[in-house]
Amino acid sequence: MKEIVQKNWSHYRKYTIKEDGLYLEVKTEEGFTARLIKFEDIGFEEIITKYTPSPYAVGFFLSLFFNLLVVIIYLIDLSKKYSFGSGINSGLSGGIIVLLAIWGKTIFKFEKQKIIKGEVSIVFDYFKKKQAEVDQFIQELKIKQREYIRNKYMQLDEFKSAEIQRNILIWLYESEYISRHELQELLDKLDKKVVIKGF
């Protein structure tokens, strides 16, 4: 699985594993963004967050909704009694309904997300039906990241100083990209190169 698409109403996120990182496209009401997150910036500290509406907010919304409903009915009766223009009633009713719909959308928001934290945080929708797909995608992302990091940083470079390369190798070990045995082998090779070149 090299790609995963998550849709939620008009929003969508598309994640694609590329050769050098994760390509992310996000579309919301505010606009569209696309970026490549380098493998070096991706961490795998996992956080799961869950958002459900507060019972107090729901209660207040429902109370206001029914009160406004009574007001709308009263205005309609009043306009029939005094022959007001139907356009005024329609405008008021429509405005109230639109405002309630916008407010209701923010209150009745249910979210469950898995966030993988690194230099850049990556957010996935994580409701029950999406969990297996998300977990599998994250696992494949880890495998691809590990391959990329090992291929890029395990190579000894004669044009880099021994100290810089030693620090890179220790970083690889501390980040668990290489084993202790691999670290020792690479440090031995580096030391031999230093002795041979005399630097």
PyMOL CGO cylinders between C-alpha atoms (Angstrom):
from pymol import cmd
from pymol.cgo import CYLINDER

trace = [
    CYLINDER, 0.00, 0.00, 0.00, 1.80, 3.11, -1.25, 0.3, 1, 1, 1, 1, 1, 1,
    CYLINDER, 1.80, 3.11, -1.25, -1.15, 5.47, -1.01, 0.3, 1, 1, 1, 1, 1, 1,
    CYLINDER, -1.15, 5.47, -1.01, -4.06, 6.16, 1.28, 0.3, 1, 1, 1, 1, 1, 1,
    CYLINDER, -4.06, 6.16, 1.28, -6.94, 8.62, 0.79, 0.3, 1, 1, 1, 1, 1, 1,
    CYLINDER, -6.94, 8.62, 0.79, -9.18, 9.77, 3.64, 0.3, 1, 1, 1, 1, 1, 1,
    CYLINDER, -9.18, 9.77, 3.64, -12.38, 11.71, 2.94, 0.3, 1, 1, 1, 1, 1, 1,
    CYLINDER, -12.38, 11.71, 2.94, -14.57, 13.47, 5.46, 0.3, 1, 1, 1, 1, 1, 1,
    CYLINDER, -14.57, 13.47, 5.46, -17.36, 15.48, 3.85, 0.3, 1, 1, 1, 1, 1, 1,
    CYLINDER, -17.36, 15.48, 3.85, -15.66, 18.15, 1.73, 0.3, 1, 1, 1, 1, 1, 1,
    CYLINDER, -15.66, 18.15, 1.73, -12.26, 17.52, 3.36, 0.3, 1, 1, 1, 1, 1, 1,
    CYLINDER, -12.26, 17.52, 3.36, -9.77, 15.00, 2.12, 0.3, 1, 1, 1, 1, 1, 1,
    CYLINDER, -9.77, 15.00, 2.12, -6.21, 13.96, 2.84, 0.3, 1, 1, 1, 1, 1, 1,
    CYLINDER, -6.21, 13.96, 2.84, -4.11, 11.95, 0.41, 0.3, 1, 1, 1, 1, 1, 1,
    CYLINDER, -4.11, 11.95, 0.41, -0.86, 10.34, 1.56, 0.3, 1, 1, 1, 1, 1, 1,
    CYLINDER, -0.86, 10.34, 1.56, 1.60, 8.88, -0.97, 0.3, 1, 1, 1, 1, 1, 1,
    CYLINDER, 1.60, 8.88, -0.97, 4.89, 7.17, -0.10, 0.3, 1, 1, 1, 1, 1, 1,
    CYLINDER, 4.89, 7.17, -0.10, 7.58, 8.48, -2.45, 0.3, 1, 1, 1, 1, 1, 1,
    CYLINDER, 7.58, 8.48, -2.45, 11.25, 7.54, -2.83, 0.3, 1, 1, 1, 1, 1, 1,
    CYLINDER, 11.25, 7.54, -2.83, 12.46, 10.31, -0.49, 0.3, 1, 1, 1, 1, 1, 1,
    CYLINDER, 12.46, 10.31, -0.49, 9.49, 10.96, 1.79, 0.3, 1, 1, 1, 1, 1, 1,
    CYLINDER, 9.49, 10.96, 1.79, 5.74, 11.19, 2.28, 0.3, 1, 1, 1, 1, 1, 1,
    CYLINDER, 5.74, 11.19, 2.28, 3.80, 13.34, -0.17, 0.3, 1, 1, 1, 1, 1, 1,
    CYLINDER, 3.80, 13.34, -0.17, 0.76, 14.85, 1.53, 0.3, 1, 1, 1, 1, 1, 1,
    CYLINDER, 0.76, 14.85, 1.53, -2.20, 16.60, -0.10, 0.3, 1, 1, 1, 1, 1, 1,
    CYLINDER, -2.20, 16.60, -0.10, -4.83, 18.27, 2.08, 0.3, 1, 1, 1, 1, 1, 1,
    CYLINDER, -4.83, 18.27, 2.08, -8.06, 19.94, 0.93, 0.3, 1, 1, 1, 1, 1, 1,
    CYLINDER, -8.06, 19.94, 0.93, -10.35, 21.87, 3.31, 0.3, 1, 1, 1, 1, 1, 1,
    CYLINDER, -10.35, 21.87, 3.31, -12.80, 24.77, 3.02, 0.3, 1, 1, 1, 1, 1, 1,
    CYLINDER, -12.80, 24.77, 3.02, -9.81, 27.10, 3.48, 0.3, 1, 1, 1, 1, 1, 1,
    CYLINDER, -9.81, 27.10, 3.48, -8.00, 25.75, 0.41, 0.3, 1, 1, 1, 1, 1, 1,
    CYLINDER, -8.00, 25.75, 0.41, -5.56, 23.14, -0.87, 0.3, 1, 1, 1, 1, 1, 1,
    CYLINDER, -5.56, 23.14, -0.87, -1.99, 22.40, 0.23, 0.3, 1, 1, 1, 1, 1, 1,
    CYLINDER, -1.99, 22.40, 0.23, 0.51, 19.83, -0.96, 0.3, 1, 1, 1, 1, 1, 1,
    CYLINDER, 0.51, 19.83, -0.96, 3.98, 19.11, 0.41, 0.3, 1, 1, 1, 1, 1, 1,
    CYLINDER, 3.98, 19.11, 0.41, 6.68, 16.48, 0.61, 0.3, 1, 1, 1, 1, 1, 1,
    CYLINDER, 6.68, 16.48, 0.61, 7.68, 15.49, 4.15, 0.3, 1, 1, 1, 1, 1, 1,
    CYLINDER, 7.68, 15.49, 4.15, 11.25, 14.18, 4.04, 0.3, 1, 1, 1, 1, 1, 1,
    CYLINDER, 11.25, 14.18, 4.04, 11.90, 10.80, 5.68, 0.3, 1, 1, 1, 1, 1, 1,
    CYLINDER, 11.90, 10.80, 5.68, 14.39, 12.50, 8.01, 0.3, 1, 1, 1, 1, 1, 1,
    CYLINDER, 14.39, 12.50, 8.01, 11.54, 14.63, 9.43, 0.3, 1, 1, 1, 1, 1, 1,
    CYLINDER, 11.54, 14.63, 9.43, 9.16, 11.75, 10.09, 0.3, 1, 1, 1, 1, 1, 1,
    CYLINDER, 9.16, 11.75, 10.09, 9.05, 10.34, 13.62, 0.3, 1, 1, 1, 1, 1, 1,
    CYLINDER, 9.05, 10.34, 13.62, 6.89, 7.52, 14.88, 0.3, 1, 1, 1, 1, 1, 1,
    CYLINDER, 6.89, 7.52, 14.88, 5.78, 8.56, 18.35, 0.3, 1, 1, 1, 1, 1, 1,
    CYLINDER, 5.78, 8.56, 18.35, 2.09, 7.67, 18.10, 0.3, 1, 1, 1, 1, 1, 1,
    CYLINDER, 2.09, 7.67, 18.10, -0.68, 9.64, 19.80, 0.3, 1, 1, 1, 1, 1, 1,
    CYLINDER, -0.68, 9.64, 19.80, -4.39, 8.83, 19.56, 0.3, 1, 1, 1, 1, 1, 1,
    CYLINDER, -4.39, 8.83, 19.56, -6.86, 11.66, 20.20, 0.3, 1, 1, 1, 1, 1, 1,
    CYLINDER, -6.86, 11.66, 20.20, -10.63, 11.45, 20.42, 0.3, 1, 1, 1, 1, 1, 1,
    CYLINDER, -10.63, 11.45, 20.42, -13.08, 14.34, 20.35, 0.3, 1, 1, 1, 1, 1, 1,
    CYLINDER, -13.08, 14.34, 20.35, -16.77, 14.10, 21.21, 0.3, 1, 1, 1, 1, 1, 1,
    CYLINDER, -16.77, 14.10, 21.21, -19.12, 17.03, 21.87, 0.3, 1, 1, 1, 1, 1, 1,
    CYLINDER, -19.12, 17.03, 21.87, -19.61, 18.21, 25.45, 0.3, 1, 1, 1, 1, 1, 1,
    CYLINDER, -19.61, 18.21, 25.45, -23.04, 17.32, 26.92, 0.3, 1, 1, 1, 1, 1, 1,
    CYLINDER, -23.04, 17.32, 26.92, -23.37, 20.93, 28.11, 0.3, 1, 1, 1, 1, 1, 1,
    CYLINDER, -23.37, 20.93, 28.11, -22.73, 22.31, 24.61, 0.3, 1, 1, 1, 1, 1, 1,
    CYLINDER, -22.73, 22.31, 24.61, -25.24, 19.83, 23.13, 0.3, 1, 1, 1, 1, 1, 1,
    CYLINDER, -25.24, 19.83, 23.13, -27.85, 20.74, 25.75, 0.3, 1, 1, 1, 1, 1, 1,
    CYLINDER, -27.85, 20.74, 25.75, -27.38, 24.47, 25.18, 0.3, 1, 1, 1, 1, 1, 1,
    CYLINDER, -27.38, 24.47, 25.18, -27.60, 24.01, 21.40, 0.3, 1, 1, 1, 1, 1, 1,
    CYLINDER, -27.60, 24.01, 21.40, -30.82, 21.96, 21.62, 0.3, 1, 1, 1, 1, 1, 1,
    CYLINDER, -30.82, 21.96, 21.62, -32.36, 24.45, 24.04, 0.3, 1, 1, 1, 1, 1, 1,
    CYLINDER, -32.36, 24.45, 24.04, -31.56, 27.36, 21.73, 0.3, 1, 1, 1, 1, 1, 1,
    CYLINDER, -31.56, 27.36, 21.73, -32.74, 25.39, 18.70, 0.3, 1, 1, 1, 1, 1, 1,
    CYLINDER, -32.74, 25.39, 18.70, -36.20, 24.74, 20.17, 0.3, 1, 1, 1, 1, 1, 1,
    CYLINDER, -36.20, 24.74, 20.17, -36.51, 28.32, 21.42, 0.3, 1, 1, 1, 1, 1, 1,
    CYLINDER, -36.51, 28.32, 21.42, -35.67, 29.69, 17.97, 0.3, 1, 1, 1, 1, 1, 1,
    CYLINDER, -35.67, 29.69, 17.97, -38.14, 27.24, 16.44, 0.3, 1, 1, 1, 1, 1, 1,
    CYLINDER, -38.14, 27.24, 16.44, -40.87, 28.71, 18.66, 0.3, 1, 1, 1, 1, 1, 1,
    CYLINDER, -40.87, 28.71, 18.66, -39.79, 32.24, 17.61, 0.3, 1, 1, 1, 1, 1, 1,
    CYLINDER, -39.79, 32.24, 17.61, -39.98, 31.30, 13.91, 0.3, 1, 1, 1, 1, 1, 1,
    CYLINDER, -39.98, 31.30, 13.91, -43.48, 29.82, 14.35, 0.3, 1, 1, 1, 1, 1, 1,
    CYLINDER, -43.48, 29.82, 14.35, -44.53, 32.95, 16.25, 0.3, 1, 1, 1, 1, 1, 1,
    CYLINDER, -44.53, 32.95, 16.25, -43.19, 35.22, 13.47, 0.3, 1, 1, 1, 1, 1, 1,
    CYLINDER, -43.19, 35.22, 13.47, -44.99, 33.21, 10.80, 0.3, 1, 1, 1, 1, 1, 1,
    CYLINDER, -44.99, 33.21, 10.80, -48.28, 33.49, 12.74, 0.3, 1, 1, 1, 1, 1, 1,
    CYLINDER, -48.28, 33.49, 12.74, -47.67, 37.20, 13.30, 0.3, 1, 1, 1, 1, 1, 1,
    CYLINDER, -47.67, 37.20, 13.30, -47.01, 37.82, 9.59, 0.3, 1, 1, 1, 1, 1, 1,
    CYLINDER, -47.01, 37.82, 9.59, -50.25, 36.04, 8.66, 0.3, 1, 1, 1, 1, 1, 1,
    CYLINDER, -50.25, 36.04, 8.66, -52.19, 38.09, 11.18, 0.3, 1, 1, 1, 1, 1, 1,
    CYLINDER, -52.19, 38.09, 11.18, -50.76, 41.47, 10.12, 0.3, 1, 1, 1, 1, 1, 1,
    CYLINDER, -50.76, 41.47, 10.12, -50.06, 40.63, 6.47, 0.3, 1, 1, 1, 1, 1, 1,
    CYLINDER, -50.06, 40.63, 6.47, -46.32, 41.24, 6.55, 0.3, 1, 1, 1, 1, 1, 1,
    CYLINDER, -46.32, 41.24, 6.55, -44.34, 40.35, 3.44, 0.3, 1, 1, 1, 1, 1, 1,
    CYLINDER, -44.34, 40.35, 3.44, -43.44, 36.68, 3.20, 0.3, 1, 1, 1, 1, 1, 1,
    CYLINDER, -43.44, 36.68, 3.20, -39.94, 37.67, 2.02, 0.3, 1, 1, 1, 1, 1, 1,
    CYLINDER, -39.94, 37.67, 2.02, -39.08, 39.05, 5.48, 0.3, 1, 1, 1, 1, 1, 1,
    CYLINDER, -39.08, 39.05, 5.48, -40.15, 35.80, 7.16, 0.3, 1, 1, 1, 1, 1, 1,
    CYLINDER, -40.15, 35.80, 7.16, -38.29, 33.69, 4.64, 0.3, 1, 1, 1, 1, 1, 1,
    CYLINDER, -38.29, 33.69, 4.64, -35.13, 35.77, 5.06, 0.3, 1, 1, 1, 1, 1, 1,
    CYLINDER, -35.13, 35.77, 5.06, -35.24, 35.61, 8.86, 0.3, 1, 1, 1, 1, 1, 1,
    CYLINDER, -35.24, 35.61, 8.86, -36.04, 31.90, 8.92, 0.3, 1, 1, 1, 1, 1, 1,
    CYLINDER, -36.04, 31.90, 8.92, -33.35, 31.13, 6.35, 0.3, 1, 1, 1, 1, 1, 1,
    CYLINDER, -33.35, 31.13, 6.35, -30.75, 33.17, 8.26, 0.3, 1, 1, 1, 1, 1, 1,
    CYLINDER, -30.75, 33.17, 8.26, -31.55, 31.45, 11.54, 0.3, 1, 1, 1, 1, 1, 1,
    CYLINDER, -31.55, 31.45, 11.54, -31.40, 27.99, 9.93, 0.3, 1, 1, 1, 1, 1, 1,
    CYLINDER, -31.40, 27.99, 9.93, -28.04, 28.71, 8.27, 0.3, 1, 1, 1, 1, 1, 1,
    CYLINDER, -28.04, 28.71, 8.27, -26.55, 30.02, 11.53, 0.3, 1, 1, 1, 1, 1, 1,
    CYLINDER, -26.55, 30.02, 11.53, -27.81, 26.97, 13.44, 0.3, 1, 1, 1, 1, 1, 1,
    CYLINDER, -27.81, 26.97, 13.44, -26.42, 24.63, 10.77, 0.3, 1, 1, 1, 1, 1, 1,
    CYLINDER, -26.42, 24.63, 10.77, -22.95, 26.23, 10.95, 0.3, 1, 1, 1, 1, 1, 1,
    CYLINDER, -22.95, 26.23, 10.95, -22.93, 26.21, 14.74, 0.3, 1, 1, 1, 1, 1, 1,
    CYLINDER, -22.93, 26.21, 14.74, -24.28, 22.64, 14.87, 0.3, 1, 1, 1, 1, 1, 1,
    CYLINDER, -24.28, 22.64, 14.87, -21.50, 21.46, 12.54, 0.3, 1, 1, 1, 1, 1, 1,
    CYLINDER, -21.50, 21.46, 12.54, -18.85, 22.71, 14.98, 0.3, 1, 1, 1, 1, 1, 1,
    CYLINDER, -18.85, 22.71, 14.98, -20.61, 21.27, 18.04, 0.3, 1, 1, 1, 1, 1, 1,
    CYLINDER, -20.61, 21.27, 18.04, -21.58, 17.86, 16.68, 0.3, 1, 1, 1, 1, 1, 1,
    CYLINDER, -21.58, 17.86, 16.68, -18.06, 17.02, 15.59, 0.3, 1, 1, 1, 1, 1, 1,
    CYLINDER, -18.06, 17.02, 15.59, -16.84, 13.49, 16.31, 0.3, 1, 1, 1, 1, 1, 1,
    CYLINDER, -16.84, 13.49, 16.31, -13.17, 12.87, 15.62, 0.3, 1, 1, 1, 1, 1, 1,
    CYLINDER, -13.17, 12.87, 15.62, -10.70, 10.13, 16.36, 0.3, 1, 1, 1, 1, 1, 1,
    CYLINDER, -10.70, 10.13, 16.36, -7.20, 10.67, 15.05, 0.3, 1, 1, 1, 1, 1, 1,
    CYLINDER, -7.20, 10.67, 15.05, -3.83, 8.96, 15.12, 0.3, 1, 1, 1, 1, 1, 1,
    CYLINDER, -3.83, 8.96, 15.12, -0.95, 11.42, 15.04, 0.3, 1, 1, 1, 1, 1, 1,
    CYLINDER, -0.95, 11.42, 15.04, 2.62, 10.37, 14.35, 0.3, 1, 1, 1, 1, 1, 1,
    CYLINDER, 2.62, 10.37, 14.35, 4.96, 12.96, 15.79, 0.3, 1, 1, 1, 1, 1, 1,
    CYLINDER, 4.96, 12.96, 15.79, 8.36, 13.95, 14.49, 0.3, 1, 1, 1, 1, 1, 1,
    CYLINDER, 8.36, 13.95, 14.49, 9.77, 17.18, 13.11, 0.3, 1, 1, 1, 1, 1, 1,
    CYLINDER, 9.77, 17.18, 13.11, 6.42, 17.31, 11.30, 0.3, 1, 1, 1, 1, 1, 1,
    CYLINDER, 6.42, 17.31, 11.30, 3.24, 15.83, 12.80, 0.3, 1, 1, 1, 1, 1, 1,
    CYLINDER, 3.24, 15.83, 12.80, 1.18, 13.66, 10.45, 0.3, 1, 1, 1, 1, 1, 1,
    CYLINDER, 1.18, 13.66, 10.45, -2.53, 13.24, 11.22, 0.3, 1, 1, 1, 1, 1, 1,
    CYLINDER, -2.53, 13.24, 11.22, -4.75, 10.33, 10.15, 0.3, 1, 1, 1, 1, 1, 1,
    CYLINDER, -4.75, 10.33, 10.15, -8.48, 9.81, 10.75, 0.3, 1, 1, 1, 1, 1, 1,
    CYLINDER, -8.48, 9.81, 10.75, -8.64, 6.78, 13.01, 0.3, 1, 1, 1, 1, 1, 1,
    CYLINDER, -8.64, 6.78, 13.01, -12.24, 5.64, 13.36, 0.3, 1, 1, 1, 1, 1, 1,
    CYLINDER, -12.24, 5.64, 13.36, -12.72, 1.89, 13.76, 0.3, 1, 1, 1, 1, 1, 1,
    CYLINDER, -12.72, 1.89, 13.76, -13.29, 1.14, 10.06, 0.3, 1, 1, 1, 1, 1, 1,
    CYLINDER, -13.29, 1.14, 10.06, -10.09, 3.01, 9.12, 0.3, 1, 1, 1, 1, 1, 1,
    CYLINDER, -10.09, 3.01, 9.12, -7.75, 1.70, 11.83, 0.3, 1, 1, 1, 1, 1, 1,
    CYLINDER, -7.75, 1.70, 11.83, -6.41, -1.40, 10.03, 0.3, 1, 1, 1, 1, 1, 1,
    CYLINDER, -6.41, -1.40, 10.03, -5.73, 0.54, 6.83, 0.3, 1, 1, 1, 1, 1, 1,
    CYLINDER, -5.73, 0.54, 6.83, -3.97, 3.37, 8.71, 0.3, 1, 1, 1, 1, 1, 1,
    CYLINDER, -3.97, 3.37, 8.71, -1.86, 0.96, 10.81, 0.3, 1, 1, 1, 1, 1, 1,
    CYLINDER, -1.86, 0.96, 10.81, -0.80, -0.97, 7.70, 0.3, 1, 1, 1, 1, 1, 1,
    CYLINDER, -0.80, -0.97, 7.70, 0.12, 2.26, 5.89, 0.3, 1, 1, 1, 1, 1, 1,
    CYLINDER, 0.12, 2.26, 5.89, 2.18, 3.52, 8.87, 0.3, 1, 1, 1, 1, 1, 1,
    CYLINDER, 2.18, 3.52, 8.87, 4.00, 0.17, 9.01, 0.3, 1, 1, 1, 1, 1, 1,
    CYLINDER, 4.00, 0.17, 9.01, 4.87, 0.39, 5.31, 0.3, 1, 1, 1, 1, 1, 1,
    CYLINDER, 4.87, 0.39, 5.31, 5.99, 4.00, 5.81, 0.3, 1, 1, 1, 1, 1, 1,
    CYLINDER, 5.99, 4.00, 5.81, 8.33, 2.85, 8.60, 0.3, 1, 1, 1, 1, 1, 1,
    CYLINDER, 8.33, 2.85, 8.60, 9.81, 0.13, 6.39, 0.3, 1, 1, 1, 1, 1, 1,
    CYLINDER, 9.81, 0.13, 6.39, 10.35, 2.54, 3.49, 0.3, 1, 1, 1, 1, 1, 1,
    CYLINDER, 10.35, 2.54, 3.49, 11.85, 5.18, 5.79, 0.3, 1, 1, 1, 1, 1, 1,
    CYLINDER, 11.85, 5.18, 5.79, 14.25, 2.64, 7.31, 0.3, 1, 1, 1, 1, 1, 1,
    CYLINDER, 14.25, 2.64, 7.31, 15.42, 1.47, 3.86, 0.3, 1, 1, 1, 1, 1, 1,
    CYLINDER, 15.42, 1.47, 3.86, 15.92, 5.06, 2.70, 0.3, 1, 1, 1, 1, 1, 1,
    CYLINDER, 15.92, 5.06, 2.70, 17.84, 6.17, 5.81, 0.3, 1, 1, 1, 1, 1, 1,
    CYLINDER, 17.84, 6.17, 5.81, 20.09, 3.10, 5.78, 0.3, 1, 1, 1, 1, 1, 1,
    CYLINDER, 20.09, 3.10, 5.78, 20.87, 3.43, 2.06, 0.3, 1, 1, 1, 1, 1, 1,
    CYLINDER, 20.87, 3.43, 2.06, 21.61, 7.13, 2.36, 0.3, 1, 1, 1, 1, 1, 1,
    CYLINDER, 21.61, 7.13, 2.36, 23.59, 7.33, 5.61, 0.3, 1, 1, 1, 1, 1, 1,
    CYLINDER, 23.59, 7.33, 5.61, 25.38, 3.99, 6.02, 0.3, 1, 1, 1, 1, 1, 1,
    CYLINDER, 25.38, 3.99, 6.02, 27.74, 4.71, 3.11, 0.3, 1, 1, 1, 1, 1, 1,
    CYLINDER, 27.74, 4.71, 3.11, 31.16, 6.00, 4.19, 0.3, 1, 1, 1, 1, 1, 1,
    CYLINDER, 31.16, 6.00, 4.19, 32.16, 9.10, 2.25, 0.3, 1, 1, 1, 1, 1, 1,
    CYLINDER, 32.16, 9.10, 2.25, 35.83, 9.92, 1.70, 0.3, 1, 1, 1, 1, 1, 1,
    CYLINDER, 35.83, 9.92, 1.70, 34.96, 13.60, 1.22, 0.3, 1, 1, 1, 1, 1, 1,
    CYLINDER, 34.96, 13.60, 1.22, 33.35, 13.97, 4.67, 0.3, 1, 1, 1, 1, 1, 1,
    CYLINDER, 33.35, 13.97, 4.67, 35.38, 14.35, 7.83, 0.3, 1, 1, 1, 1, 1, 1,
    CYLINDER, 35.38, 14.35, 7.83, 35.73, 11.30, 10.08, 0.3, 1, 1, 1, 1, 1, 1,
    CYLINDER, 35.73, 11.30, 10.08, 34.12, 13.17, 12.99, 0.3, 1, 1, 1, 1, 1, 1,
    CYLINDER, 34.12, 13.17, 12.99, 30.98, 14.06, 10.99, 0.3, 1, 1, 1, 1, 1, 1,
    CYLINDER, 30.98, 14.06, 10.99, 30.64, 10.47, 9.77, 0.3, 1, 1, 1, 1, 1, 1,
    CYLINDER, 30.64, 10.47, 9.77, 31.16, 9.10, 13.27, 0.3, 1, 1, 1, 1, 1, 1,
    CYLINDER, 31.16, 9.10, 13.27, 28.33, 11.35, 14.54, 0.3, 1, 1, 1, 1, 1, 1,
    CYLINDER, 28.33, 11.35, 14.54, 26.06, 10.17, 11.70, 0.3, 1, 1, 1, 1, 1, 1,
    CYLINDER, 26.06, 10.17, 11.70, 26.75, 6.51, 12.51, 0.3, 1, 1, 1, 1, 1, 1,
    CYLINDER, 26.75, 6.51, 12.51, 26.02, 7.07, 16.22, 0.3, 1, 1, 1, 1, 1, 1,
    CYLINDER, 26.02, 7.07, 16.22, 22.78, 8.85, 15.25, 0.3, 1, 1, 1, 1, 1, 1,
    CYLINDER, 22.78, 8.85, 15.25, 21.82, 5.85, 13.10, 0.3, 1, 1, 1, 1, 1, 1,
    CYLINDER, 21.82, 5.85, 13.10, 22.40, 3.52, 16.04, 0.3, 1, 1, 1, 1, 1, 1,
    CYLINDER, 22.40, 3.52, 16.04, 20.58, 5.71, 18.60, 0.3, 1, 1, 1, 1, 1, 1,
    CYLINDER, 20.58, 5.71, 18.60, 17.63, 6.05, 16.20, 0.3, 1, 1, 1, 1, 1, 1,
    CYLINDER, 17.63, 6.05, 16.20, 17.60, 2.23, 15.83, 0.3, 1, 1, 1, 1, 1, 1,
    CYLINDER, 17.60, 2.23, 15.83, 18.27, 2.23, 12.09, 0.3, 1, 1, 1, 1, 1, 1,
    CYLINDER, 18.27, 2.23, 12.09, 21.34, 0.04, 12.59, 0.3, 1, 1, 1, 1, 1, 1,
    CYLINDER, 21.34, 0.04, 12.59, 22.28, -2.59, 15.17, 0.3, 1, 1, 1, 1, 1, 1,
    CYLINDER, 22.28, -2.59, 15.17, 25.20, -2.32, 17.62, 0.3, 1, 1, 1, 1, 1, 1,
    CYLINDER, 25.20, -2.32, 17.62, 27.07, -4.90, 15.54, 0.3, 1, 1, 1, 1, 1, 1,
    CYLINDER, 27.07, -4.90, 15.54, 26.57, -2.85, 12.35, 0.3, 1, 1, 1, 1, 1, 1,
    CYLINDER, 26.57, -2.85, 12.35, 27.69, 0.29, 14.18, 0.3, 1, 1, 1, 1, 1, 1,
    CYLINDER, 27.69, 0.29, 14.18, 30.91, -1.39, 15.33, 0.3, 1, 1, 1, 1, 1, 1,
    CYLINDER, 30.91, -1.39, 15.33, 31.66, -2.70, 11.82, 0.3, 1, 1, 1, 1, 1, 1,
    CYLINDER, 31.66, -2.70, 11.82, 31.14, 0.72, 10.27, 0.3, 1, 1, 1, 1, 1, 1,
    CYLINDER, 31.14, 0.72, 10.27, 33.26, 2.46, 12.93, 0.3, 1, 1, 1, 1, 1, 1,
    CYLINDER, 33.26, 2.46, 12.93, 36.05, -0.07, 12.31, 0.3, 1, 1, 1, 1, 1, 1,
    CYLINDER, 36.05, -0.07, 12.31, 35.89, 0.61, 8.55, 0.3, 1, 1, 1, 1, 1, 1,
    CYLINDER, 35.89, 0.61, 8.55, 35.94, 4.34, 9.21, 0.3, 1, 1, 1, 1, 1, 1,
    CYLINDER, 35.94, 4.34, 9.21, 38.98, 4.02, 11.51, 0.3, 1, 1, 1, 1, 1, 1,
    CYLINDER, 38.98, 4.02, 11.51, 40.84, 1.98, 8.85, 0.3, 1, 1, 1, 1, 1, 1,
    CYLINDER, 40.84, 1.98, 8.85, 40.15, 4.67, 6.25, 0.3, 1, 1, 1, 1, 1, 1,
    CYLINDER, 40.15, 4.67, 6.25, 41.42, 7.33, 8.63, 0.3, 1, 1, 1, 1, 1, 1,
    CYLINDER, 41.42, 7.33, 8.63, 44.67, 5.38, 9.25, 0.3, 1, 1, 1, 1, 1, 1,
    CYLINDER, 44.67, 5.38, 9.25, 45.22, 4.69, 5.54, 0.3, 1, 1, 1, 1, 1, 1,
    CYLINDER, 45.22, 4.69, 5.54, 44.58, 8.28, 4.48, 0.3, 1, 1, 1, 1, 1, 1,
    CYLINDER, 44.58, 8.28, 4.48, 46.37, 9.70, 7.49, 0.3, 1, 1, 1, 1, 1, 1,
    CYLINDER, 46.37, 9.70, 7.49, 43.73, 12.28, 8.37, 0.3, 1, 1, 1, 1, 1, 1,
]
cmd.load_cgo(trace, "trace")
